[in-house]
Amino acid sequence: MLQDVKFYSPEDLAKFSELGITPAGIDAWLSSPVHDRLVRTFDSYPPRSLLSNTARAFLYHCIVCKRPRRVLEIGTYRAGTTEVLARAMNEIDCGELYTIDPYGDGIIQPILEAWPENLRSRVRFQPTDSMIFLSYAFSDKLTFDMIFIDGNHDYEFALFDLLASSLVVSRSGVFVADNTDQVGPHYAVKKFLADHPEWRPLRREISSSKDPFHAGGFDVAGTTFRVLLAPDKFSLGPRPISFGARRCQAIPVSSVQLDLESSPSGTLYAKVYRRAFPKDVSDHSHPEEIKVTGSLHVPRGSCGKTTVPFPHSLVCKSPADYWHVSELILAFVPDDGGQNLLLRDEPSLA
């Protein structure tokens, strides 16, 4: 087991924290002595990681730059990369790591138990798949500042991990998607960025080849990573966006409250579903579903707190001890077909 090592001097920490995860910051890191120290260390350690030493070094650097409260690793394998992430957190004394793998039950726990307490205490391993974990994380409002996506590499699964993870990433968070040299992750990233223009790749993809199997334009030399940066605002356009179904209390809903950036003129549409399900399996009552729609014209330049009222309150008739769930859907149609509406924070029901 590698002894505790501090790779970054105080001056390094200050410099790279200021530069952040940007093209200039990563280029400066790639040419720095701290990069060389990390690459040499991770050349053969930990032995169970499937990532290159440069890839592991970059993940370590991301932790140091972001100082995340929480990190999610999708795909634990044998916890080799998990150890690198935990060591980075230990160096900056910050954060906890959730790592998931449906095939790791009975395998990962003994590995973690052999670690020193200062590393082991930062890790929350769950032997489950991303669909189950991300569903519960979203429902429980658990958010992550950095998500490393290295699960099933088929296109459909990789795209799901990107889409579902975008519901639980913090504003200005970061995705690191591995194996984008393979067609599944490569085209999943392309599709995700095409449908979410508010997200930014670390670097613009550079790939002029007409070969459909050619996947180029990696964001970090020596890796197969694409690094995607989450927006710091919520963006609304004509395509309706669901903020997901979340458990809630059995109380009336009469409006949606939002905090607007300076906006184009247009109409903001809001729709809310309320659903109630019996908890008792012997209760054969039909689940309840009700809905209401409201709209509000937003003048050009509007900013700050605003409310979209509903024509009537939404009230479930089901008992309070049922499972109650709300789903909010928003869309914004600009008057001139122009820009999207930006929200400073997640909207709330009132």
C-alpha positions as CSV (number, residue, x, y, z in Angstrom):
1,M,0.0,0.0,0.0
2,L,1.4,3.4,-1.0
3,Q,2.2,5.6,1.9
4,D,0.5,9.0,2.2
5,V,2.1,11.3,-0.4
6,K,1.6,15.0,-1.0
7,F,2.1,15.7,-4.7
8,Y,1.1,19.3,-4.7
9,S,3.0,22.1,-2.9
10,P,0.9,25.0,-1.4
11,E,2.0,27.0,-4.5
12,D,0.8,24.3,-6.8
13,L,-2.6,24.1,-5.1
14,A,-3.0,27.9,-5.3
15,K,-2.0,28.0,-9.0
16,F,-4.0,25.1,-10.3
17,S,-7.1,25.9,-8.2
18,E,-7.1,29.4,-9.8
19,L,-6.6,28.0,-13.3
20,G,-9.3,25.3,-12.8
21,I,-10.4,22.7,-15.3
22,T,-9.8,24.8,-18.4
23,P,-7.8,24.3,-21.5
24,A,-5.1,26.7,-20.2
25,G,-5.2,25.0,-16.8
26,I,-4.8,21.5,-18.2
27,D,-2.0,22.5,-20.6
28,A,-0.1,24.1,-17.7
29,W,-0.6,21.0,-15.6
30,L,0.5,18.7,-18.5
31,S,3.9,20.5,-18.7
32,S,4.4,20.8,-14.9
33,P,6.6,18.8,-12.6
34,V,3.6,17.7,-10.5
35,H,2.1,16.0,-13.6
36,D,5.4,14.1,-14.1
37,R,5.4,13.0,-10.4
38,L,1.8,11.8,-10.6
39,V,2.4,9.9,-13.9
40,R,5.5,8.1,-12.5
41,T,3.6,7.1,-9.3
42,F,0.6,5.7,-11.1
43,D,2.6,3.9,-13.8
44,S,2.2,0.7,-11.9
45,Y,0.1,1.6,-8.9
46,P,-2.6,0.8,-8.0
47,P,-2.3,-2.4,-10.0
48,R,-6.0,-3.1,-10.4
49,S,-7.0,0.0,-12.4
50,L,-7.8,-0.4,-16.1
51,L,-6.8,3.3,-16.8
52,S,-3.5,4.5,-18.0
53,N,-1.2,6.3,-15.6
54,T,-1.9,9.6,-17.3
55,A,-5.7,9.1,-17.0
56,R,-5.3,8.3,-13.3
57,A,-3.1,11.4,-12.9
58,F,-5.7,13.6,-14.6
59,L,-8.5,12.3,-12.4
60,Y,-6.3,13.1,-9.3
61,H,-5.7,16.6,-10.7
62,C,-9.5,17.2,-11.2
63,I,-10.1,16.4,-7.6
64,V,-7.4,18.8,-6.5
65,C,-8.8,21.6,-8.8
66,K,-12.5,21.1,-8.0
67,R,-12.2,20.4,-4.2
68,P,-15.5,18.5,-4.6
69,R,-18.0,17.8,-1.8
70,R,-19.0,14.6,-3.5
71,V,-17.7,12.5,-6.4
72,L,-19.5,9.7,-8.2
73,E,-17.6,6.9,-10.0
74,I,-19.8,4.7,-12.3
75,G,-17.9,1.5,-12.6
76,T,-15.7,0.4,-9.7
77,Y,-14.1,-2.8,-11.3
78,R,-11.4,-3.6,-8.6
79,A,-11.3,-0.2,-7.0
80,G,-7.9,0.8,-8.5
81,T,-9.1,4.1,-9.8
82,T,-11.3,4.4,-6.7
83,E,-8.1,4.5,-4.6
84,V,-6.6,7.2,-6.8
85,L,-9.7,9.4,-6.3
86,A,-9.7,8.7,-2.5
87,R,-6.0,9.6,-2.3
88,A,-6.6,12.9,-4.1
89,M,-9.4,13.7,-1.6
90,N,-7.1,12.8,1.2
91,E,-4.4,15.2,-0.1
92,I,-6.8,18.2,0.0
93,D,-8.8,16.8,3.0
94,C,-12.1,17.3,1.3
95,G,-15.0,15.3,-0.1
96,E,-16.6,11.8,-0.2
97,L,-16.6,9.3,-3.0
98,Y,-19.6,7.2,-4.1
99,T,-18.6,4.3,-6.3
100,I,-21.1,1.8,-7.9
101,D,-20.7,-1.5,-9.7
102,P,-23.5,-4.2,-9.9
103,Y,-20.8,-6.9,-10.2
104,G,-18.8,-5.9,-7.2
105,D,-20.7,-7.4,-4.3
106,G,-18.4,-9.5,-2.1
107,I,-15.4,-8.3,-4.2
108,I,-15.0,-4.6,-3.4
109,Q,-15.6,-4.7,0.3
110,P,-12.5,-6.8,1.2
111,I,-10.4,-4.5,-1.0
112,L,-11.6,-1.4,0.9
113,E,-11.2,-3.1,4.3
114,A,-7.5,-3.4,3.5
115,W,-7.1,0.3,3.0
116,P,-6.0,2.8,5.7
117,E,-8.9,4.3,7.6
118,N,-8.2,7.8,6.2
119,L,-8.9,6.5,2.6
120,R,-11.6,4.0,3.5
121,S,-13.7,6.5,5.4
122,R,-14.1,8.6,2.3
123,V,-15.6,5.8,0.1
124,R,-19.3,4.8,-0.1
125,F,-19.4,1.6,-2.3
126,Q,-22.8,0.4,-3.5
127,P,-23.1,-2.9,-5.5
128,T,-25.9,-1.6,-7.8
129,D,-26.3,-0.3,-11.3
130,S,-26.5,3.3,-12.4
131,M,-30.2,3.3,-13.1
132,I,-31.1,2.3,-9.6
133,F,-28.4,4.5,-7.9
134,L,-29.1,7.6,-10.0
135,S,-32.9,7.2,-9.5
136,Y,-32.5,7.3,-5.7
137,A,-29.8,10.0,-5.8
138,F,-32.2,12.2,-7.8
139,S,-35.1,11.5,-5.5
140,D,-33.0,12.2,-2.4
141,K,-31.5,15.4,-3.9
142,L,-28.0,14.0,-3.7
143,T,-25.8,16.0,-6.0
144,F,-22.2,15.5,-7.2
145,D,-19.5,18.0,-8.2
146,M,-17.7,15.5,-10.4
147,I,-18.9,12.3,-12.1
148,F,-16.5,9.8,-13.7
149,I,-18.5,7.7,-16.2
150,D,-16.9,4.4,-16.9
151,G,-19.7,1.9,-16.9
152,N,-21.3,-0.1,-19.7
153,H,-19.8,1.1,-23.0
154,D,-22.7,0.3,-25.3
155,Y,-24.2,3.5,-26.8
156,E,-27.5,3.2,-25.1
157,F,-26.1,2.6,-21.6
158,A,-23.4,5.3,-22.0
159,L,-26.0,7.8,-23.2
160,F,-28.3,6.9,-20.2
161,D,-25.4,7.5,-17.8
162,L,-24.8,10.9,-19.3
163,L,-28.5,11.9,-19.3
164,A,-29.3,10.6,-15.8
165,S,-26.1,12.0,-14.3
166,S,-27.0,15.4,-15.6
167,L,-29.9,15.4,-13.2
168,V,-27.7,15.0,-10.2
169,V,-24.6,17.0,-11.1
170,S,-24.1,20.3,-9.4
171,R,-24.0,23.6,-11.3
172,S,-20.5,24.1,-12.8
173,G,-19.8,20.4,-12.1
174,V,-17.8,18.2,-14.4
175,F,-18.2,14.9,-16.2
176,V,-15.2,12.8,-17.2
177,A,-16.3,10.2,-19.8
178,D,-13.8,7.4,-20.4
179,N,-13.3,5.1,-23.4
180,T,-14.5,7.6,-26.0
181,D,-12.2,5.9,-28.4
182,Q,-15.0,3.3,-28.6
183,V,-18.1,4.0,-30.7
184,G,-20.6,3.7,-27.9
185,P,-19.2,6.3,-25.5
186,H,-18.0,8.5,-28.5
187,Y,-21.4,8.8,-30.1
188,A,-23.2,9.0,-26.7
189,V,-21.1,12.1,-25.9
190,K,-21.8,13.6,-29.4
191,K,-25.5,13.1,-28.9
192,F,-25.5,14.5,-25.4
193,L,-23.7,17.7,-26.4
194,A,-25.9,18.1,-29.5
195,D,-29.0,18.0,-27.3
196,H,-27.5,20.0,-24.4
197,P,-25.8,23.0,-26.0
198,E,-25.5,24.7,-22.6
199,W,-22.9,22.1,-21.7
200,R,-19.3,22.7,-22.9
201,P,-16.6,20.2,-23.8
202,L,-13.2,21.1,-22.3
203,R,-11.9,21.3,-25.9
204,R,-13.8,21.5,-29.2
205,E,-13.8,18.1,-30.8
206,I,-11.2,17.8,-33.5
207,S,-12.0,14.9,-35.8
208,S,-12.2,15.4,-39.6
209,S,-12.0,11.7,-40.5
210,K,-14.9,10.2,-42.5
211,D,-14.2,6.8,-41.0
212,P,-17.3,6.0,-38.8
213,F,-15.1,4.0,-36.4
214,H,-12.7,6.9,-35.9
215,A,-13.1,8.6,-32.6
216,G,-10.7,11.5,-32.1
217,G,-10.5,14.8,-30.3
218,F,-9.8,13.5,-26.7
219,D,-9.6,16.3,-24.2
220,V,-6.5,15.2,-22.4
221,A,-3.4,13.9,-24.1
222,G,-2.6,10.3,-23.1
223,T,-6.2,9.5,-22.2
224,T,-9.4,8.6,-24.0
225,F,-11.4,11.1,-21.9
226,R,-14.0,13.6,-23.0
227,V,-14.4,16.2,-20.3
228,L,-17.8,18.0,-20.2
229,L,-18.4,21.1,-18.1
230,A,-21.9,21.6,-16.6
231,P,-23.6,25.0,-17.0
232,D,-23.9,27.3,-14.0
233,K,-27.5,28.2,-15.0
234,F,-30.6,26.2,-15.9
235,S,-31.5,26.8,-19.6
236,L,-35.1,26.7,-20.9
237,G,-36.1,26.6,-24.5
238,P,-39.1,25.4,-26.6
239,R,-38.5,21.8,-25.9
240,P,-40.2,20.9,-22.6
241,I,-37.8,19.9,-19.8
242,S,-38.8,17.7,-16.9
243,F,-37.2,18.4,-13.6
244,G,-38.0,14.8,-12.7
245,A,-40.4,13.1,-10.3
246,R,-39.6,13.6,-6.7
247,R,-41.2,12.5,-3.5
248,C,-43.1,15.3,-1.8
249,Q,-45.6,16.1,1.0
250,A,-49.3,15.9,0.4
251,I,-49.8,19.7,0.3
252,P,-51.5,21.9,-2.3
253,V,-49.5,23.3,-5.2
254,S,-50.6,26.7,-6.7
255,S,-47.6,28.1,-8.5
256,V,-44.0,27.7,-9.7
257,Q,-41.4,30.0,-8.3
258,L,-38.3,30.9,-10.4
259,D,-35.2,33.1,-10.3
260,L,-34.6,34.6,-13.7
261,E,-31.4,35.9,-15.3
262,S,-31.9,38.9,-17.7
263,S,-34.1,37.3,-20.3
264,P,-35.5,37.6,-23.9
265,S,-39.2,38.2,-24.1
266,G,-41.4,35.1,-24.5
267,T,-43.9,32.8,-22.8
268,L,-42.9,30.5,-20.0
269,Y,-45.1,27.4,-19.7
270,A,-45.3,25.2,-16.6
271,K,-47.0,21.9,-16.0
272,V,-47.1,19.9,-12.8
273,Y,-48.2,16.3,-12.2
274,R,-49.0,15.1,-8.8
275,R,-49.2,11.3,-8.2
276,A,-50.0,9.3,-5.2
277,F,-49.4,5.5,-4.6
278,P,-50.5,3.3,-1.7
279,K,-47.6,2.1,0.4
280,D,-49.4,-1.0,1.7
281,V,-49.3,-3.8,-0.9
282,S,-52.6,-5.0,0.3
283,D,-54.2,-1.7,-0.6
284,H,-55.5,-2.2,-4.1
285,S,-56.7,1.4,-4.6
286,H,-55.9,2.8,-8.0
287,P,-53.0,5.3,-7.9
288,E,-54.0,8.9,-8.2
289,E,-52.7,11.3,-10.9
290,I,-53.7,14.9,-11.3
291,K,-52.2,17.8,-13.3
292,V,-52.4,21.5,-13.9
293,T,-50.8,23.9,-16.5
294,G,-50.0,27.5,-16.3
295,S,-48.2,30.2,-18.3
296,L,-46.6,33.6,-18.0
297,H,-45.4,36.1,-20.5
298,V,-41.9,37.3,-19.6
299,P,-41.0,40.8,-20.8
300,R,-37.5,41.3,-22.3
301,G,-34.9,42.1,-19.6
302,S,-36.8,40.5,-16.8
303,C,-34.7,39.2,-14.0
304,G,-35.0,38.1,-10.4
305,K,-37.8,36.3,-8.6
306,T,-41.0,35.6,-10.5
307,T,-44.0,33.3,-10.2
308,V,-46.0,31.3,-12.7
309,P,-49.5,30.9,-11.2
310,F,-51.8,28.0,-11.9
311,P,-55.5,28.6,-12.6
312,H,-56.3,26.4,-9.5
313,S,-54.5,24.6,-6.8
314,L,-53.4,21.1,-7.3
315,V,-54.6,18.9,-4.4
316,C,-54.4,15.1,-4.1
317,K,-57.4,13.4,-2.5
318,S,-55.2,10.4,-1.5
319,P,-54.3,10.0,2.2
320,A,-51.2,11.7,3.5
321,D,-49.5,8.4,4.2
322,Y,-49.4,7.4,0.5
323,W,-46.3,7.9,-1.5
324,H,-46.7,11.4,-3.0
325,V,-44.7,12.5,-6.0
326,S,-44.5,15.7,-8.0
327,E,-43.1,16.3,-11.5
328,L,-42.4,19.8,-12.8
329,I,-42.1,20.4,-16.6
330,L,-41.1,23.8,-18.0
331,A,-40.7,25.2,-21.5
332,F,-39.9,28.7,-22.8
333,V,-41.0,30.0,-26.2
334,P,-39.2,33.3,-27.1
335,D,-41.2,35.8,-29.1
336,D,-38.6,36.2,-31.8
337,G,-37.4,32.6,-31.8
338,G,-34.1,33.6,-30.2
339,Q,-32.3,32.8,-27.0
340,N,-33.3,30.5,-24.2
341,L,-34.4,31.7,-20.8
342,L,-31.8,31.2,-18.0
343,L,-32.6,30.4,-14.4
344,R,-30.2,31.2,-11.6
345,D,-31.4,28.3,-9.5
346,E,-33.7,25.2,-9.7
347,P,-37.4,26.2,-9.7
348,S,-39.6,25.3,-6.8
349,L,-43.3,24.5,-6.3
350,A,-45.4,26.6,-3.9
